[in-house]
Amino acid sequence: MTLCILHLGSEKTGTSSLQKFLGTGREALLAQGFWYPKSFTNPGGHVHLRLSSAALRDALSDSEPDVAAFRDEYARVMKERRPSAAIFSSEFFHSEMRSAESVARLKRFLEGYFNRFQLVYYARRQDLMLASMHSTAVRGGWTADENALSIYESKGRYYFDHLAVCDLWAGQFGRDNLVCRIYERDKLVKGDIVDDFAAVVGLKVDSNRPRVSSNESLSFETLAALLLLNRSARKDDAVLRRRLIMKGNRRAGARIPMLTKEDARRFLESFAETNRKFFMSYIDKSLAEGFTCDFSGFPDALPKIPQDAIRALTPKQRI
C-alpha cells in the first residue's frame, strides 16, 4: 500500500455524515481496496480524532499505545487484504492543527507507512460556517450567546480562512497533492458529500444507498430553548438537553440562523481578498470562481425568543 488519503474537513461541511458512511462501511471499503483504519478513531470509531490530537501533542513515537495499535492493524490488514489506499478523516486536521510543526510531524509519521498522499479539503462560505458552528455550540452547551458572531472570538480568523488552511497543508504535503472542493449543493457530485468524496478518491458507492445524515440543523424554537438552558443552573443536565433536542426535532419548525443578513454580508466581506486568492490558487475554474452569494436564508433582524414555543418544548421542565 502506498497511497494515504487525508480528509481534512473543514468543519461544518458534512464531515459527520461522511465519517459515519466510512466508519460503518469498513468491510465494503476494503473490498474495493480502501482501508479506513479503526486505530486512532474516537470511541464511535468514525473520526480519526486521536491521530490529529497525537500530532498536536507530539505523541507519535513507537512507544505510544495508539501508534502500537495502528502498527498492528496495518500489519494485519496488509497481510490479509493488501488494500491499495488508506483513508483518514478528521475535521480537527482543519480546526486544531494550525502550525507547520504539527503538520510536518504528522507527515513524518505517515511517511513510515505511505509514500504517496492525497489531501481533500472542503470549503464552505464563511458566514454559513459561522451560523452552523453557532448552532453546534448552542446544541453542545458551549455558548449562551444568541448572536452567532460571538463564535468568531473563540474560533479565530484562521478557522474561517480557507487560504491560510490550504497554504499550511500544501506547504508540507505539496500543492499538487491537495484537492479542494466547494461545499455547496450544486458544486457537489449528486449534491451529496459522500458521492463527491467518492468521486474525488475513486471509490464506488451505491447511488441507491440510504442517505446518512448527522448533526441536522435545529429549529429556531429548539435553539431558543437550549439557549435558555445554557443560561440556567441546569446547563450540565445532559438528559434534559437530549430531551429538548429530541422533542424539538419532532416538532420541526423554521430553521433561522442567529445572524442577520447585514452581519452575514459583512462577515463574508471580511474574507473577500483571501477568498479571491483561495479560488485562484486552489479551485478549478470549471467548478467555481467564488462562493454563491445568496443571503435569503438569513433574517433581517434576529427574532425574539418565542416564549410560547419554549413552553411547548419544556412544559414540565423548570429551566
Disulfide bonds with the S-S distance in Angstrom:
none
